[in-house]
Amino acid sequence: HYFIQSNLRMQDHKPAKRKRVDKNSPVCDFPKVNPCGTGGTCQSAAMQCFAGVACIVGIKSPGPWYHVSDTEHFCFPCYEHFLRPHKKGYTSYFNWKLKWNINSQCDPGLKLYMTEEVLPFWVRCSACRKWRKLDQEKNLVDVNQETWTCSQNKDLTCQAEESHDVTVVSSSGWLERLGVPPLIKNSPAEPFLVHYYSDGVGMSSSVYQQPKRNGHDSEELMAEPVVMDGPLDNNFKPFNQPGQQGKALCFRPDIMEMDEERTFPEFKRFQVFYLAMRNLILALWNTNPKEHLTVVDVERAVIVRGMVRIRYSLEALRVLSFLTQRGIINTGILPLTINPDLMIITPQRKPTVAVIGAGIAGLAAARQLTMFGYKVVIYEGRDRIGGRIWDDTAFGICVAKGAQIITGCINNPTTLMCKQLDIPLHVIRDNGCELFEENGCPAAPDHDRRTDFHFNALLDAVAEWKLERLNLAKSRLESRESIRGENSMRISLEDKIMELHKLSMSQNRQEFSEDEKRLLQFHLSNLEYACGAPISKVSGMWWDQNEEYSQFTGDHAFLYKGYSIITDALAEGLDIQLNEEVTRIDYSGDKVLVKTPSDEYIADKVIVTLPLAVLKSDEIVFKPPLPDWKQHCINRMGAGCIEKIAMKFPTKFWQSKIKGADFFGHVPISEEHRGLFAIFYDMNTEVKEGPYVLMSIITGD
């Protein structure tokens, strides 16, 4: 039926000599006799066909124009050239559809094909910085964008005017009127998103093979995604996989987050454009976090046909700045070079920020603000930096008095800084965590398994009890704050666990042996280690409230060389004033006054990174006083204590007993000894020869 209608329309034309356009011509000159398929919203004053493969000159168009964007259309004869089985272009379209369907969820219609395979590429001249349309037969992957100039196109020089359409692309409605979603080819995000449909996360299913070393066959379509050079680092996973949630610093690649929608409301109804850009930027950063990611890097990685590539370039800085200011990219230990494009202040005005405390939080904040263009001064009360990061090498190896373990390596900022500094991570091997009695003999395996299962069941029961109470409060339309004051909610974690333990023993008519009772005390001491406080002082209702938020997952790792390497690198190039103990912060005026026993300092803003225990001590006077809600939080939060003990031995007597693990446990002889030397860490597993050092911990009461 369709062919009959087409033939009838063709017969209505007066006989005329038909002359086809040269196959190499990129456009045809049809007069605008039919509106394109946008319902009259297209802003194009005159249309030209970008395909130029079957255009007829000298007669009116026998069919409609097809809209790709306000500046890009193709004509009916070119449409027919690819759609009809008897036409020359049909085979190319058919083969493309087969490959597209492998990893796509959208319909591979002809308009999408024209956008993906026929539209010309646009590239910016490295000399005059004007946007130019590549010759029709050229592919962007064959072009060295860093050195490409106008002269590499046919009959083009830098003196030629830039196309007026480039200005049109930047208009507000241009993006909304795109005919098909703009999907990026060869996106660096592909290896991270193999479990997603490509077009659902802003990527094209048409992947161009990178140029071969011999220079041949650079435009071959591939069904399988391109794999980046070198394996992906398993500790850098910027995207949640389908069905996964709860990983810290992870994004859903198929949907905008709330703060993204607030920052970029214009993309809420057209998210694929933003997602393609954001996913590409995250992938570029996680592939190479040792260098600043720039707008030029992003622009060169965007491989997409048509003028939408110009719009991607225009929006790249906004998205890059947003992710940088959030601390997602361009963070950690990078050179203190200020990128004017990413400065969040004007170069003429350089505000001063006072950072109180030279621990890792203060150092990281100061370094990031310095890269944003601020003038930053750190005031530290001690004669050293690092805060609770304090390494000791008295035994010939590093034994940290404070932090030395990374808990959860995936997307952890500490893991990022270790990669930037080429610090090796030693993944902690537990091999079941062998437990030993006081006499040095292993705990009975059957007792160990039973107690371990029972303890985990108790924690599950505590979680169920908490959920029941929260659901009950919700049914009464009570807030969490209102139920905090109930006596039934003020039970400690220890009392609740022991209550459930006794209930379990009674219901099952069982009784723990003395060995099992001591094994249970080991697990309770390990829980106190995790909480950093005696569980008799930890809320049974709220002890695990951090589980409601995203966590750092993955392996735990030991930094055998210590954390000081990181803090020293963070401090490099910063203005740090040691032995300046801040006693007063006056932020009542336009400026902030920071007072120490020796002097007074003025700043535009102040960041306080002091430990909770110092804030609770009221050693610093704030004027005006801190808001009630903030002071209330400080007063309610507890600060626990963990002691670390290191011991040096002439031989590694434990090596044959722990089966290659990096730590082992010690079962207390009684409840009163709970928390005394419950865990021992081998501090030198990577070297066969000494020194031989064990580090243990003391927790609880």
C-alpha positions in Angstrom: 0.0 0.0 0.0 2.8 2.4 0.9 4.6 1.8 -2.4 1.3 2.5 -4.3 0.8 5.8 -2.5 4.4 6.8 -3.2 4.0 6.0 -6.9 0.8 7.9 -7.2 2.3 11.0 -5.7 5.3 10.7 -8.1 2.9 10.5 -11.1 1.3 13.8 -10.1 4.6 15.6 -10.9 5.1 17.0 -14.3 7.7 15.0 -16.3 11.1 16.4 -15.7 14.7 15.4 -16.2 16.0 13.9 -13.0 19.5 14.6 -12.0 21.0 13.0 -8.9 23.5 14.8 -6.7 27.1 13.7 -6.6 27.4 10.9 -4.1 30.1 12.8 -2.3 27.9 15.9 -1.8 26.9 16.2 1.9 23.7 18.1 1.3 20.9 18.6 -1.2 19.1 21.8 -2.0 15.4 20.9 -1.7 13.2 23.9 -1.2 11.3 23.7 2.1 7.9 22.5 0.8 7.0 20.2 3.7 7.4 20.8 7.4 9.5 18.3 9.4 7.8 16.0 11.8 7.9 18.2 14.9 4.3 19.6 14.8 5.6 23.0 13.8 7.9 23.5 16.7 11.1 23.3 14.7 12.9 26.6 14.5 14.8 26.0 11.2 14.2 28.7 8.6 15.5 26.5 5.8 16.2 22.9 5.6 19.1 21.0 4.0 19.6 17.2 3.9 22.7 16.1 5.8 22.7 12.7 4.2 23.0 13.5 0.5 22.8 9.8 -0.7 19.6 9.8 -2.8 18.6 13.5 -3.1 16.9 14.7 -6.4 17.6 18.2 -7.6 15.2 20.3 -9.5 11.9 19.0 -8.3 9.9 19.4 -5.1 10.4 16.8 -2.3 7.9 13.9 -2.8 7.6 13.4 0.9 8.2 15.0 4.3 11.4 16.2 5.9 12.6 14.3 8.9 13.7 16.2 12.0 16.9 15.3 14.0 17.4 18.7 15.5 16.6 22.4 14.6 19.7 22.4 12.6 19.7 18.9 11.1 17.2 17.2 8.8 17.1 14.6 6.1 14.9 14.3 3.1 12.3 11.7 2.0 14.4 10.1 -0.9 17.3 9.6 1.6 14.8 8.1 4.0 13.6 5.7 1.3 17.2 4.9 0.3 17.8 3.1 3.6 14.3 1.9 4.5 13.3 0.0 1.3 14.7 -3.5 0.7 15.3 -2.9 -3.0 17.4 0.2 -2.3 21.2 0.2 -2.0 21.3 1.5 1.6 19.0 -1.1 3.1 21.7 -3.8 3.8 23.7 -1.3 5.8 20.6 -0.3 7.8 19.5 -4.0 8.3 23.0 -5.1 9.6 23.1 -2.1 12.0 19.7 -3.1 13.4 20.9 -6.6 14.2 23.9 -5.3 16.1 22.0 -2.6 17.8 19.5 -5.0 19.3 22.2 -7.0 21.1 22.5 -4.5 23.9 19.7 -2.0 23.5 16.2 -1.6 24.8 14.9 1.1 22.4 13.5 0.5 18.9 16.2 0.8 16.2 14.2 2.9 13.9 15.6 4.6 10.8 15.8 8.1 12.3 18.1 6.6 15.0 20.2 4.9 12.3 20.6 8.2 10.5 21.7 9.9 13.7 24.0 7.1 14.7 25.6 6.4 11.3 25.0 9.1 8.7 25.1 12.4 10.5 28.5 14.1 10.1 30.8 14.6 13.1 31.8 18.1 14.4 35.2 18.9 15.7 36.8 22.1 17.1 39.9 23.5 15.4 42.9 23.5 17.6 44.1 26.8 16.0 41.1 29.1 15.7 38.8 27.2 18.2 35.9 27.3 15.7 33.6 24.3 15.4 33.8 22.6 12.0 31.8 19.9 10.3 34.1 17.0 9.3 34.0 15.8 5.8 31.3 13.3 5.3 33.5 10.3 4.8 35.7 11.0 8.0 35.2 9.5 11.4 36.0 11.3 14.6 38.0 8.3 16.0 40.5 8.8 13.2 41.1 12.4 14.1 43.7 13.7 16.5 41.5 16.3 18.1 44.5 17.8 19.9 46.1 18.8 16.6 43.2 18.9 14.1 42.9 22.2 12.1 40.5 23.6 9.6 43.0 22.9 6.7 42.5 19.2 7.2 39.0 19.6 5.8 38.5 20.0 2.0 38.5 23.7 0.9 38.5 25.1 4.4 40.7 27.5 6.3 40.6 29.2 9.7 39.6 32.5 8.0 36.2 31.0 7.1 33.3 32.0 9.2 31.9 29.5 11.8 28.5 28.1 10.9 25.5 30.1 12.2 24.0 26.8 13.3 26.7 26.6 16.1 25.0 29.6 17.8 21.6 28.0 17.4 22.8 24.9 19.3 23.3 26.9 22.4 19.7 28.1 22.6 17.5 26.9 25.4 15.0 25.0 23.4 17.4 23.3 20.9 18.0 20.3 23.2 14.3 19.8 24.0 13.5 19.4 20.3 16.1 16.7 19.5 14.5 14.0 17.5 16.3 11.1 19.1 18.3 10.7 22.3 22.0 11.7 21.9 24.0 8.6 22.8 27.7 8.6 23.2 29.8 6.1 21.3 32.9 4.4 22.8 32.1 5.9 26.2 34.7 5.2 28.9 31.8 4.2 31.0 31.1 1.0 29.0 33.4 -1.4 31.0 31.7 -0.2 34.2 28.1 -0.6 32.9 28.1 -4.0 31.1 25.0 -5.1 33.1 22.9 -2.2 31.7 21.3 -1.6 28.4 23.6 0.9 26.6 20.9 3.3 25.6 19.4 3.4 29.1 22.6 4.9 30.5 23.4 7.4 27.7 25.6 5.1 25.6 25.3 4.0 22.0 25.1 0.4 21.1 27.1 1.2 17.9 30.8 1.1 19.0 33.5 2.2 16.7 36.7 0.3 16.7 39.7 2.5 17.7 42.2 3.1 14.9 44.5 0.1 14.3 48.2 0.7 14.4 48.5 -0.1 10.7 45.9 2.6 10.0 43.3 0.3 8.4 39.6 -0.4 9.1 38.9 2.3 11.8 35.2 2.5 11.3 34.2 -1.1 11.7 31.1 -1.7 13.9 31.6 -4.1 16.7 29.0 -6.1 18.7 31.1 -6.4 21.8 32.0 -3.3 23.9 35.5 -1.9 23.7 37.6 -2.8 26.7 40.0 -0.1 28.1 43.7 -0.7 28.3 44.5 -2.5 31.5 42.1 -4.1 34.1 39.7 -2.0 36.0 40.6 -1.4 39.6 38.1 -3.3 41.7 38.2 -0.7 44.4 36.8 2.0 42.1 33.1 1.3 41.3 31.3 4.6 40.7 28.0 3.1 39.7 25.5 0.9 41.4 24.8 -2.3 39.5 21.2 -3.4 38.8 19.5 -4.3 42.1 22.4 -3.0 44.2 22.1 -0.2 46.7 23.9 1.0 49.8 27.4 1.5 48.4 29.0 4.8 49.4 29.9 7.3 46.6 27.9 5.3 44.0 25.6 6.7 41.4 22.7 5.1 39.7 23.7 5.4 36.0 20.2 5.3 34.7 18.6 8.1 36.7 19.4 11.6 38.1 19.8 12.0 41.8 17.9 14.6 43.8 20.7 17.1 44.1 21.4 16.7 40.4 17.7 17.5 39.6 17.9 20.6 41.8 21.1 21.8 40.1 20.1 20.9 36.5 16.2 21.2 36.4 16.3 21.6 32.7 17.5 18.0 32.2 14.8 16.4 34.4 12.6 15.7 31.4 15.5 14.8 29.1 17.8 12.9 31.5 19.7 10.8 28.9 21.7 13.8 27.8 22.8 14.5 31.4 23.4 10.9 32.3 25.6 10.3 29.2 27.8 13.2 30.3 27.9 12.4 34.0 28.6 8.7 33.5 31.4 9.6 31.0 33.0 12.0 33.5 32.8 9.6 36.4 34.4 6.8 34.3 37.2 9.0 33.1 38.0 10.0 36.7 37.9 6.5 38.1 40.1 5.3 35.2 42.8 7.8 36.0 42.4 9.7 39.3 46.1 10.7 39.4 45.6 13.8 37.2 43.1 16.7 37.1 40.2 15.9 34.9 39.6 18.9 32.6 37.0 20.1 30.2 39.3 19.4 27.3 39.6 15.7 28.5 35.8 15.4 28.6 35.3 17.1 25.2 37.7 14.8 23.5 36.0 11.7 25.0 32.6 12.6 23.7 32.2 10.7 20.5 28.8 11.4 19.0 27.6 12.4 15.6 25.9 15.7 14.8 25.8 19.1 16.4 24.8 17.7 19.8 28.5 17.2 20.3 28.8 21.0 20.4 26.0 21.1 23.1 27.8 18.4 25.1 30.9 20.6 25.0 29.0 23.6 26.2 27.5 21.7 29.1 30.6 19.8 30.1 32.0 22.5 32.3 28.8 22.8 34.3 28.7 19.0 35.0 32.4 18.9 35.7 32.2 21.8 38.1 29.2 20.2 39.9 31.0 16.9 40.5 34.2 18.6 41.5 32.5 20.8 44.1 30.8 17.8 45.5 34.1 16.1 46.0 33.3 13.3 43.6 36.1 14.0 41.1 39.3 16.1 41.1 39.8 15.4 44.8 42.4 13.8 47.0 46.1 14.4 46.5 46.5 16.2 43.2 49.0 19.0 42.3 47.9 22.4 43.9 47.3 23.9 40.5 44.3 26.2 40.2 42.1 25.5 37.2 40.4 28.8 36.3 37.5 26.9 34.7 36.8 25.2 38.0 37.3 28.1 40.4 34.1 28.8 42.4 35.3 32.3 43.2 36.3 35.2 41.0 40.1 35.7 40.6 39.8 39.3 41.7 38.5 38.3 45.1 40.3 35.7 47.0 38.5 35.0 50.3 40.5 33.7 53.3 39.3 30.5 55.1 40.6 29.5 58.5 40.7 25.8 59.1 40.9 24.7 62.8 42.7 21.4 63.2 45.4 19.8 61.0 44.0 16.3 61.1 43.1 14.4 57.9 39.7 16.2 57.7 41.3 19.7 58.0 44.1 18.9 55.6 41.8 17.5 53.0 39.4 20.5 53.3 42.2 23.0 53.1 43.7 21.3 50.0 40.4 21.2 48.2 39.6 24.8 48.9 43.0 25.9 47.8 42.4 24.2 44.4 39.1 26.1 44.3 41.1 29.4 44.5 40.7 30.3 48.2 43.5 31.5 50.5 43.6 28.9 53.3 45.4 28.9 56.7 45.3 25.9 59.0 45.7 26.5 62.8 46.9 23.4 64.8 47.3 23.3 68.5 50.0 20.6 68.6 53.5 20.6 67.2 52.6 18.2 64.5 50.0 17.4 61.9 47.8 14.4 61.6 45.5 14.5 64.6 44.9 10.9 65.7 47.0 9.7 62.8 50.3 9.2 64.5 52.8 6.6 63.3 55.6 5.1 65.5 58.6 3.3 64.1 60.4 2.5 67.3 60.3 -1.2 66.5 61.8 -0.8 63.1 58.4 -1.0 61.4 55.4 1.3 61.4 53.0 0.7 64.3 50.3 3.4 64.2 49.2 4.9 67.5 46.0 5.8 65.7 44.4 4.8 62.4 46.2 2.1 60.2 43.3 0.1 58.7 41.0 1.0 55.8 37.6 -0.4 56.6 35.9 -1.0 53.2 38.2 -0.2 50.3 35.6 0.3 47.5 35.2 4.1 46.7 36.9 5.0 50.0 38.7 8.4 49.8 41.7 6.8 51.6 41.9 4.2 48.9 41.8 6.9 46.3 44.7 8.8 47.9 46.7 5.5 48.2 46.3 5.0 44.5 47.4 8.6 43.8 50.5 8.1 45.9 51.2 4.5 44.6 50.9 3.2 48.2 50.3 -0.6 48.2 47.3 -1.9 50.1 47.6 -5.1 52.0 44.1 -6.8 52.0 43.6 -8.3 55.5 43.3 -12.0 55.3 41.2 -13.6 58.1 41.0 -17.2 57.0 38.2 -17.7 59.5 40.0 -15.8 62.3 41.5 -18.5 64.4 40.6 -18.2 68.1 43.0 -19.3 70.8 42.4 -20.0 74.5 44.6 -18.6 77.3 46.8 -21.7 77.2 47.6 -21.2 73.4 45.3 -24.0 72.2 42.7 -23.3 69.5 39.1 -23.0 70.6 37.0 -26.1 70.1 35.7 -25.8 66.5 32.2 -27.0 67.3 31.9 -24.5 70.2 33.2 -21.8 68.0 30.8 -22.4 65.1 27.8 -22.7 67.5 28.6 -19.5 69.4 29.3 -17.6 66.2 25.9 -18.6 64.7 24.2 -17.8 68.0 25.8 -14.3 68.3 24.8 -13.3 64.7 21.3 -14.5 65.4 21.2 -12.3 68.5 22.1 -9.3 66.4 19.4 -10.2 63.9 16.9 -10.4 66.8 18.0 -6.9 68.0 17.4 -5.5 64.5 13.9 -7.1 64.3 13.1 -5.6 67.8 14.2 -2.2 66.6 12.1 -2.5 63.4 9.0 -3.5 65.3 9.4 -0.5 67.6 9.9 1.9 64.7 6.8 0.5 62.9 4.7 0.8 66.0 5.8 4.5 66.4 5.0 5.0 62.7 1.5 3.6 63.2 1.0 6.0 66.1 2.3 8.9 63.9 5.1 9.4 66.4 8.5 10.8 65.5 11.8 9.1 66.2 12.5 11.9 68.7 9.4 11.2 70.6 10.2 7.5 71.2 13.8 8.2 72.2 12.5 9.2 75.7 10.6 6.0 76.3 12.1 3.9 79.0 11.8 0.8 76.9 13.9 2.4 74.3 16.7 3.4 76.6 18.0 -0.1 77.1 21.7 -0.6 76.4 22.9 -2.8 73.7 24.5 -5.2 76.2 21.3 -5.5 78.2 19.2 -6.2 75.1 21.6 -8.8 73.8 21.8 -10.6 77.1 18.0 -10.4 77.4 17.6 -12.1 74.0 20.3 -14.6 74.9 18.5 -15.7 78.0 15.2 -15.9 76.1 16.8 -18.1 73.4 18.4 -20.4 76.0 15.0 -20.7 77.8 12.9 -21.3 74.7 15.3 -23.9 73.3 16.0 -25.4 76.7 19.7 -25.1 76.2 22.6 -23.9 78.3 26.0 -22.7 77.1 29.0 -24.5 78.4 31.7 -22.5 80.2 33.8 -22.5 77.0 30.8 -21.2 75.0 30.2 -18.5 77.5 33.7 -17.3 77.2 33.5 -17.4 73.4 30.3 -15.3 73.6 32.3 -12.7 75.6 34.9 -12.7 72.8 32.2 -11.7 70.3 30.9 -9.0 72.6 34.4 -7.6 73.0 34.7 -7.5 69.2 31.4 -5.6 69.1 32.8 -3.1 71.5 35.8 -2.7 69.2 33.5 -2.0 66.3 31.5 0.5 68.4 34.5 2.1 70.0 32.9 2.0 73.4 31.5 -0.3 76.1 28.3 -1.8 74.8 26.8 -1.1 78.3 26.9 2.6 77.3 25.7 2.1 73.7 22.0 2.4 72.8 20.4 -0.9 71.9 17.9 1.0 69.8 20.3 3.2 67.9 23.7 1.4 67.9 23.6 0.6 64.2 21.9 3.8 62.9 24.8 4.3 60.5 23.4 1.2 58.6 20.7 3.4 57.2 23.2 5.2 55.1 25.5 4.1 52.3 28.6 2.2 53.5 32.1 1.7 52.2 32.1 -2.0 51.2 34.7 -4.4 50.0 37.9 -5.7 51.6 39.6 -4.2 54.6 43.2 -3.3 54.1 46.3 -2.6 56.2 48.6 0.3 55.5 51.9 -1.2 56.7 53.7 2.0 55.8 51.2 4.0 57.9 48.8 6.9 57.3 51.4 9.6 57.8 52.5 9.3 54.1 49.0 10.5 53.2 48.8 13.3 55.7 52.2 14.5 54.8 51.2 14.6 51.1 48.0 16.4 51.9 49.9 19.1 53.9 52.4 19.7 51.1 52.2 23.3 49.9 49.6 24.4 52.5 50.0 27.2 55.1 49.9 25.4 58.4 50.5 27.3 61.7 51.6 24.7 64.4 51.4 25.3 68.2 48.4 27.7 67.7 45.7 26.4 70.0 42.5 28.2 69.2 40.6 29.3 72.2 37.9 31.6 70.7 36.0 31.9 67.5 34.0 35.1 67.0 31.8 34.9 63.9 29.3 37.6 64.9 30.5 40.2 62.3 31.2 40.2 58.6 34.6 38.7 59.3 35.6 35.8 61.5 38.0 36.4 64.4 40.1 33.4 65.4 41.9 33.9 68.7 44.9 31.9 70.1 47.0 32.6 73.3 49.6 34.4 71.2 47.6 36.3 68.6 44.4 37.0 66.7 43.6 36.2 63.1 40.9 37.4 60.7 39.3 35.3 58.0 36.2 35.4 55.8 35.1 31.9 56.8 36.1 29.3 59.3 35.9 25.5 59.2 36.2 23.6 62.5 37.5 20.0 62.2 38.3 19.4 65.9 37.5 16.0 67.5 34.2 15.4 69.2 35.9 15.1 72.6 37.4 18.6 72.2 34.1 20.1 71.2 32.4 18.5 74.3 35.0 20.0 76.6 34.0 23.6 75.8 37.6 24.6 75.5 36.7 26.8 72.6 34.4 29.7 73.1 32.1 30.5 70.2 30.5 33.9 69.7 27.6 33.7 69.2 27.2 30.3 70.8 26.7 27.4 68.4 23.0 26.8 67.4 21.0 24.8 70.0 20.5 21.9 67.5 24.2 21.6 66.9 25.2 21.9 70.5 22.5 19.3 71.4 24.0 16.8 68.9 27.5 17.4 70.3 26.3 16.8 73.9 24.4 13.6 73.0 27.1 11.9 71.0 29.5 9.8 72.9 33.3 9.5 72.4 34.8 6.1 73.2 38.4 5.0 73.6 40.5 2.2 72.1 44.0 1.4 73.4 46.6 -0.2 71.2 49.5 -2.3 72.5 52.5 -3.3 70.4 54.8 -6.2 71.4 58.1 -7.2 69.7 59.2 -10.9 69.8 62.5 -12.7 68.8 60.6 -15.2 66.6 57.3 -15.4 64.8 55.9 -18.2 66.9 52.3 -17.7 65.8 53.0 -18.2 62.1 52.4 -21.9 62.0 49.1 -21.7 63.9 47.1 -19.0 62.1 47.1 -20.6 58.6 48.4 -17.5 56.7 45.9 -15.1 58.3 46.9 -11.5 59.3 45.2 -11.6 62.7 43.9 -14.0 65.3 41.6 -13.8 68.3 42.1 -14.4 72.0 39.2 -15.8 74.1 39.0 -14.1 77.5 39.3 -16.2 80.6 36.2 -14.6 82.1 33.6 -11.8 81.6 35.7 -9.4 83.7 38.6 -9.8 81.2 36.5 -9.1 78.2 38.1 -6.6 75.9 41.7 -7.3 77.0 43.8 -8.3 74.0 40.9 -9.7 72.1 42.5 -9.4 68.7 46.2 -9.6 67.6 47.4 -8.2 64.3 50.6 -9.4 62.6 52.3 -6.1 61.7 54.9 -7.5 59.3 53.4 -10.3 57.2 55.0 -9.1 54.0 58.6 -9.6 55.1 59.9 -13.1 56.0 62.6 -11.7 58.3 62.0 -9.5 61.4 61.1 -7.5 63.2 58.3 -9.7 64.5 55.6 -7.5 66.0 52.1 -8.1 67.2 49.6 -5.3 67.9 46.6 -5.8 70.1 43.7 -3.7 71.3 42.0 -3.0 74.6 38.3 -2.0 74.4 35.3 -1.6 76.7 35.6 -1.0 80.4 
